[in-house]
Amino acid sequence: MKEIKYVIKDELGIHARPAGLLVKEARRFQSEIILKKDNTSVDAKSILRIMGLGAKKGDEITMTFHGADEAEASTSIKAFLAANL
């Protein structure tokens, strides 16, 4: 299992465009990818669930990766978050 934590820097938080791009990136991998904010965990491959979190600027999210390509997935998603959120 791999885990990364990230504080949202985008002024609009996780809105539709970056959420869609995040889902697209997450779906490239076989591993289960879970996004957690506060006490709520959702599948990072579901745009509706991600949008339902209501993540705003300054919120900390945690992403966990379980599976055969978890190392590659965590590296890729970490870079995505830094570039887009």
Contacts in CASP RR format, 6 or more apart in sequence:
PFRMAT RR
TARGET T0000
AUTHOR 0000-0000-0000
METHOD contacts of the structure
MODEL  1
MKEIKYVIKDELGIHARPAGLLVKEARRFQSEIILKKDNTSVDAKSILRI
MGLGAKKGDEITMTFHGADEAEASTSIKAFLAANL
1 64 0 8 1.000
1 65 0 8 1.000
1 66 0 8 1.000
1 70 0 8 1.000
2 64 0 8 1.000
2 65 0 8 1.000
2 70 0 8 1.000
2 71 0 8 1.000
2 73 0 8 1.000
2 74 0 8 1.000
3 62 0 8 1.000
3 63 0 8 1.000
3 64 0 8 1.000
3 65 0 8 1.000
3 74 0 8 1.000
4 62 0 8 1.000
4 63 0 8 1.000
4 74 0 8 1.000
4 77 0 8 1.000
4 78 0 8 1.000
4 81 0 8 1.000
5 60 0 8 1.000
5 61 0 8 1.000
5 62 0 8 1.000
5 63 0 8 1.000
6 60 0 8 1.000
6 61 0 8 1.000
6 62 0 8 1.000
6 63 0 8 1.000
6 78 0 8 1.000
6 81 0 8 1.000
6 82 0 8 1.000
6 85 0 8 1.000
7 58 0 8 1.000
7 59 0 8 1.000
7 60 0 8 1.000
7 61 0 8 1.000
8 14 0 8 1.000
8 55 0 8 1.000
8 56 0 8 1.000
8 57 0 8 1.000
8 58 0 8 1.000
8 59 0 8 1.000
8 60 0 8 1.000
8 61 0 8 1.000
8 85 0 8 1.000
9 57 0 8 1.000
9 58 0 8 1.000
9 85 0 8 1.000
10 18 0 8 1.000
10 57 0 8 1.000
10 84 0 8 1.000
10 85 0 8 1.000
11 57 0 8 1.000
12 57 0 8 1.000
13 54 0 8 1.000
13 55 0 8 1.000
13 56 0 8 1.000
13 57 0 8 1.000
13 59 0 8 1.000
13 85 0 8 1.000
14 22 0 8 1.000
14 50 0 8 1.000
14 51 0 8 1.000
14 53 0 8 1.000
14 54 0 8 1.000
14 55 0 8 1.000
14 85 0 8 1.000
15 51 0 8 1.000
16 47 0 8 1.000
16 51 0 8 1.000
18 84 0 8 1.000
18 85 0 8 1.000
19 47 0 8 1.000
19 50 0 8 1.000
19 51 0 8 1.000
20 47 0 8 1.000
20 50 0 8 1.000
21 80 0 8 1.000
21 84 0 8 1.000
22 44 0 8 1.000
22 50 0 8 1.000
22 77 0 8 1.000
22 80 0 8 1.000
22 81 0 8 1.000
22 84 0 8 1.000
22 85 0 8 1.000
23 44 0 8 1.000
23 45 0 8 1.000
23 46 0 8 1.000
23 47 0 8 1.000
23 50 0 8 1.000
25 76 0 8 1.000
25 77 0 8 1.000
25 80 0 8 1.000
26 33 0 8 1.000
26 44 0 8 1.000
26 45 0 8 1.000
26 73 0 8 1.000
26 77 0 8 1.000
27 45 0 8 1.000
28 73 0 8 1.000
28 76 0 8 1.000
29 65 0 8 1.000
29 69 0 8 1.000
29 70 0 8 1.000
29 72 0 8 1.000
29 73 0 8 1.000
29 76 0 8 1.000
30 67 0 8 1.000
30 68 0 8 1.000
30 69 0 8 1.000
31 65 0 8 1.000
31 66 0 8 1.000
31 67 0 8 1.000
31 68 0 8 1.000
31 69 0 8 1.000
31 70 0 8 1.000
31 73 0 8 1.000
32 43 0 8 1.000
32 65 0 8 1.000
32 66 0 8 1.000
32 67 0 8 1.000
33 43 0 8 1.000
33 44 0 8 1.000
33 45 0 8 1.000
33 63 0 8 1.000
33 64 0 8 1.000
33 65 0 8 1.000
33 73 0 8 1.000
33 77 0 8 1.000
34 41 0 8 1.000
34 42 0 8 1.000
34 43 0 8 1.000
34 44 0 8 1.000
34 63 0 8 1.000
34 64 0 8 1.000
34 66 0 8 1.000
35 41 0 8 1.000
35 42 0 8 1.000
35 43 0 8 1.000
35 44 0 8 1.000
35 50 0 8 1.000
35 53 0 8 1.000
35 61 0 8 1.000
35 62 0 8 1.000
35 63 0 8 1.000
36 42 0 8 1.000
36 61 0 8 1.000
36 62 0 8 1.000
36 63 0 8 1.000
36 64 0 8 1.000
37 53 0 8 1.000
37 54 0 8 1.000
37 55 0 8 1.000
37 59 0 8 1.000
37 60 0 8 1.000
37 61 0 8 1.000
37 62 0 8 1.000
40 53 0 8 1.000
42 49 0 8 1.000
42 50 0 8 1.000
42 52 0 8 1.000
42 53 0 8 1.000
43 49 0 8 1.000
44 50 0 8 1.000
44 63 0 8 1.000
44 77 0 8 1.000
53 61 0 8 1.000
55 61 0 8 1.000
63 74 0 8 1.000
63 77 0 8 1.000
63 81 0 8 1.000
65 71 0 8 1.000
65 73 0 8 1.000
65 74 0 8 1.000
65 77 0 8 1.000
END
